[in-house]
Amino acid sequence: MTPEQVRGDAPNPPPNPLRGEAAIRIAGEARKLRPSFTALVAAEEELGPLFALVERAGNGELRMTEIAGLFWHCLENRNGLTREAVGDAILADGLAASTRPLRALLTAILQGR
C-alpha cells in the first residue's frame, strides 16, 4: 500500500473492510462497493426490506438480480458503467467469487460499521 493510499489521498483508495466496503472486478477494473446509508436506502426501495434480503441470502434463496441490484446501488463510482455490466461481471467471475463482496455488504447491513 502506498503512503497516498494509507492517507486516503489516492485517486482510488482500496476498500476499507472496517467500513463494510468491498470490491468487485467489472470489465477488468476493481470497483469499490460502499454500503452508505443512501446506497442501502436505494437498494431497499428496489429489493425490499434489507433484513429479508439477508434472510434470503442465509437460506440460499438470493437471486442474481438481487445481488446485481445490491452491488449496483453500493458502487461508489458508476462512471461509464451500466447495470448490465455489473450483472456480466458477476457472471464472468462466477457466483462463488461474488460471495466475498456480498458477505461483506450483508455483514455491514447486519452489524453496522
N, C-alpha and C positions, 0 to 999 in steps of 0.2 A: 504494500500500500504506500502510495506517495504521501509526502507531507501535506500536499494540497487536498488529497482525499481525506486524510485524518482530520484536517481543519474544516472540511466541508466546502472548500473553495473550488474543488474540481468541477468542471462543467457537468459531469455525470457521475456523482459520487456513488459508491456501491450501496446496495440496500442495507439498512440498519435493522438487524433482526430484533433488537430491543424495542423498536417502534412497530414491530409487526410487518416490516417490509420484506419483500421477496423479489425475485427477478424471474422473468420468462424470456426466452430467446424467440424473437419474432423477426423473420427474414434475415437471420444471421446476426442480429443485433440484440444485446441484452437490454431489456426494458424493465424499469423498476415498477413494482406494484406497491402502492402505498394505501393502506386501508384508512383513509381520512374519514372524518365524520360525513363530509359532503359526498364522498365516493360511496360510503355504505348506505346513506340515505337514498341515493340514486339507485343502487343495487336493490335495496329493499322495495323501492317503488316498482321495479321491474320484476323481481323474482319472488316477492312476497316476504313475510317475516324472516329475519335473519336466523332466529333460533330454529325455525322449521327447516331452513336451508342446512344448518349444522346437523340437525337430526337426520335429514335425508342423506347427508354425506356419511354420517356414522352408520347408517343402515345400508350403505352401498347403493342408494337409490338416486344419487345425484346425476343429472343428465349433462351431457357435453354442452348443451346450450346454456345451462346454468353456470357451469364452470367458465365458459367463454364470457358470459354476461358479468360475472363477478370480476374476472380479470379485466374486462373492458372498462368497467367503472372504476377500478382501482389503479389503472395505468396512470402513472404520474405525468407522462407526456405522450399524447396520442398523435403528435405531429406526423403527418404523412401516412398514418395507419387507417385501416378500415376494420370494422368489426369482423369481417370475413378473414382478414389477415390473422387476427387473434385465434379464431377457430382453426385456421390452417396450421398455425404454429402448434396448437395442442395436438392436432392430428399428426403432424410431422414428427414431433418428439415422442408421441405416444402418451396414453393416459398415465402410465407409470411415472414418467418424467414430470407430469403436471401435478402429481400428488404432493410433491415437496412444496412448491409455492402455494398450492391450495391449502395444505395443512397450516402453513404459516399464517395465511389470511384468516382461516377459521379459528385458529388459536387466538389471534388478535381480537376477533369478534367476541369470543367467549371470555377471555381473560382481561381484555383491555391492554393498554400499553403503558 
